[in-house]
Amino acid sequence: MTHLSVVVPIYNEEENIYDLYLSITEALRGRIEHYEIVLVNDGSRDRSAVLLNEIAQMDQAVKVIHFEKNYGQTAAIWAGIKNSQGELIALMDAALQTDPRNIFRLMPFIKKRDFVNGKWADHKDTWFKKVSSGFAKKIRNWIIGGSIYDIGCPMKLFKREVADSFYLYNGMHRFLPTVAKMNGFSVIEVTVTHQARKHGNSKYGEINRGGMGFMDAILIGWLKKRVILYRIKR
């Protein structure tokens, strides 16, 4: 049985794909006996598809999923999760701003929790981006209520039963820890390292940030208030 599935959404990341593959395999080999790497090509228009197919032919541990067109980050993450086989599922980004070695920083906590959310403590962004991101995070957390989670960090680790409980709508990939809690699972946040992007610019995020993010937060906050909770008397 596959113990760990690493799921990565990819959109126009041809410059990073081989570094991504090598970084993940170097991090996992010798530490995880049975693993798979699920790479989801979200309708890339560069050479990403060609490079992904080359890697899949070289390594049987790599599973590649190609979308017909660009459906967005939530769709790519959900497709990767649904097509994975691991008892545990790790999420990360294609630009390697998250370090795959940090999976093992999260791993000890999965013994007592169902979902471990990565939190960037040493973000390499500019001062302006840090301030604006921090302000936006406070507003979103005020809307959603409850614990504060770093929704910008792609690094996450969770159990198969958590994955099976998800039914995602567009934009909900940002709020997976909250959705997991809404579905009755335990969540913890653990600090991970942040790495500067080596090649190119961010392909996800520019359109999804701002207004749509706040609208998604309002939706999640509303859904939280509508969650049905009950316990059967024994």
FENMO-V264379 format. One record per residue. N is the residue number from 1. SS is DSSP state (@ for helix, = for strand, . for the rest). Layout:
# FENMO-V264379
N:SS, N:SS
This chain:
# FENMO-V264379
1:., 2:., 3:., 4:=, 5:=, 6:=, 7:=, 8:=, 9:=, 10:=, 11:., 12:., 13:., 14:., 15:., 16:., 17:@, 18:@, 19:@, 20:@, 21:@, 22:@, 23:@, 24:@, 25:@, 26:@, 27:@, 28:@, 29:., 30:., 31:., 32:., 33:., 34:., 35:=, 36:=, 37:=, 38:=, 39:=, 40:=, 41:=, 42:., 43:., 44:., 45:., 46:., 47:., 48:@, 49:@, 50:@, 51:@, 52:@, 53:@, 54:@, 55:@, 56:@, 57:@, 58:@, 59:., 60:., 61:., 62:=, 63:=, 64:=, 65:=, 66:=, 67:., 68:., 69:., 70:., 71:., 72:., 73:@, 74:@, 75:@, 76:@, 77:@, 78:@, 79:@, 80:@, 81:@, 82:@, 83:., 84:., 85:., 86:., 87:., 88:=, 89:=, 90:=, 91:=, 92:=, 93:=, 94:., 95:., 96:., 97:., 98:=, 99:., 100:@, 101:@, 102:@, 103:@, 104:@, 105:@, 106:@, 107:@, 108:@, 109:@, 110:@, 111:@, 112:., 113:., 114:., 115:=, 116:=, 117:=, 118:=, 119:=, 120:=, 121:., 122:., 123:., 124:., 125:., 126:., 127:@, 128:@, 129:@, 130:@, 131:@, 132:@, 133:@, 134:@, 135:@, 136:@, 137:@, 138:@, 139:@, 140:@, 141:@, 142:@, 143:@, 144:@, 145:., 146:., 147:., 148:., 149:., 150:., 151:., 152:., 153:., 154:., 155:., 156:=, 157:=, 158:=, 159:=, 160:@, 161:@, 162:@, 163:@, 164:@, 165:@, 166:., 167:., 168:., 169:., 170:., 171:., 172:@, 173:@, 174:@, 175:@, 176:@, 177:@, 178:@, 179:@, 180:@, 181:@, 182:@, 183:., 184:., 185:., 186:., 187:=, 188:=, 189:=, 190:=, 191:=, 192:=, 193:., 194:=, 195:., 196:., 197:., 198:., 199:., 200:., 201:., 202:., 203:., 204:., 205:., 206:., 207:., 208:., 209:., 210:., 211:@, 212:@, 213:@, 214:@, 215:@, 216:@, 217:@, 218:@, 219:@, 220:@, 221:@, 222:@, 223:@, 224:@, 225:@, 226:@, 227:., 228:., 229:., 230:., 231:., 232:., 233:., 234:.
